Amino acid sequence: MKQLLKAVHRRLGRPAPARLAAAAAVLAAAALAAVALLGPERLVWAVSFAMSLITLGALALVWQEARRARQEARASAERAEVTYRRILAAFEVERLAAERRHARGGDRAA
């Protein structure tokens, strides 16, 4: 089944996950409407409950992905800050070296 889903995904041109989720939501809503019109009350309740669980699972996945993205952004910002501080330290070292050279040169001229 997993191989079949992967083959279909490749055949569709590898659409974005958001587009797949939107298509799945439309199909699920159509299926729930068909069950509501044609099925008994218990089946409607069961399908509705299953869709609620699936929605909660999808929200958990989105939450986890957003958390991971925030962590990656934080780590990237920290790396950028370290690089920025290193650059500033290099400028400061160069400035101090230039001051020392200037001071030594000033002593010779005096």
C-alpha positions as CSV (number, residue, x, y, z in Angstrom):
1,M,0.0,0.0,0.0
2,K,2.8,2.4,0.9
3,Q,4.5,1.7,-2.5
4,L,1.2,2.4,-4.2
5,L,0.8,5.7,-2.5
6,K,4.4,6.7,-3.3
7,A,3.8,5.7,-7.0
8,V,0.7,7.8,-7.1
9,H,2.5,10.7,-5.4
10,R,5.3,10.6,-8.1
11,R,2.7,10.2,-10.9
12,L,1.0,13.4,-9.7
13,G,4.2,15.3,-10.0
14,R,5.1,15.3,-6.3
15,P,2.5,18.0,-5.2
16,A,3.1,20.0,-2.0
17,P,1.8,18.5,1.3
18,A,-0.6,21.5,1.7
19,R,-2.2,20.7,-1.7
20,L,-2.5,17.0,-0.8
21,A,-4.1,17.9,2.6
22,A,-6.6,20.2,0.9
23,A,-7.5,17.5,-1.6
24,A,-7.8,14.9,1.2
25,A,-10.0,17.3,3.2
26,V,-12.4,17.8,0.2
27,L,-12.6,14.0,-0.4
28,A,-13.2,13.4,3.3
29,A,-16.0,16.0,3.4
30,A,-17.6,14.5,0.4
31,A,-17.4,11.0,1.9
32,L,-18.9,12.3,5.2
33,A,-21.7,14.0,3.3
34,A,-22.4,10.7,1.4
35,V,-22.4,8.7,4.6
36,A,-24.7,11.3,6.3
37,L,-27.2,11.1,3.5
38,L,-27.1,7.3,2.9
39,G,-25.9,5.7,6.1
40,P,-27.4,4.9,9.5
41,E,-26.8,7.2,12.5
42,R,-24.2,5.0,14.1
43,L,-22.1,4.9,10.9
44,V,-22.3,8.7,10.6
45,W,-21.2,9.0,14.3
46,A,-18.3,6.6,13.8
47,V,-17.1,8.4,10.6
48,S,-17.4,11.8,12.2
49,F,-15.5,10.6,15.2
50,A,-12.7,9.1,13.0
51,M,-12.5,12.3,11.1
52,S,-12.2,14.3,14.3
53,L,-9.3,12.0,15.4
54,I,-7.6,12.4,12.1
55,T,-7.9,16.2,12.3
56,L,-6.4,16.2,15.8
57,G,-3.5,14.0,14.5
58,A,-3.0,16.4,11.6
59,L,-2.9,19.4,14.0
60,A,-0.4,17.6,16.2
61,L,1.8,17.0,13.1
62,V,1.6,20.6,12.1
63,W,2.4,21.7,15.7
64,Q,5.4,19.5,15.7
65,E,6.6,20.7,12.4
66,A,6.2,24.3,13.4
67,R,8.1,23.7,16.6
68,R,10.9,22.0,14.6
69,A,11.0,25.0,12.2
70,R,11.2,27.4,15.2
71,Q,14.1,25.4,16.7
72,E,15.9,25.5,13.4
73,A,15.4,29.2,13.0
74,R,16.6,29.8,16.5
75,A,19.8,27.7,15.9
76,S,20.4,29.5,12.6
77,A,20.0,32.9,14.4
78,E,22.5,31.8,17.1
79,R,25.0,30.7,14.4
80,A,24.6,34.0,12.7
81,E,25.1,35.9,16.0
82,V,28.3,33.9,16.7
83,T,29.6,34.7,13.2
84,Y,28.7,38.4,13.6
85,R,30.5,38.5,17.0
86,R,33.6,36.9,15.4
87,I,33.6,39.5,12.6
88,L,33.3,42.3,15.2
89,A,36.1,40.8,17.3
90,A,38.3,40.6,14.2
91,F,37.6,44.3,13.4
92,E,38.4,45.2,17.1
93,V,41.7,43.2,16.9
94,E,42.6,45.0,13.7
95,R,41.7,48.4,15.2
96,L,43.8,47.8,18.3
97,A,46.7,46.6,16.1
98,A,46.4,49.8,14.0
99,E,46.4,51.9,17.2
100,R,49.6,50.1,18.4
101,R,51.3,50.6,15.1
102,H,50.3,54.2,15.1
103,A,51.5,54.7,18.7
104,R,54.9,53.0,17.8
105,G,55.2,55.2,14.7
106,G,54.3,58.3,16.8
107,D,57.1,57.5,19.3
108,R,59.6,57.3,16.5
109,A,58.6,60.6,15.1
110,A,58.9,62.4,18.4
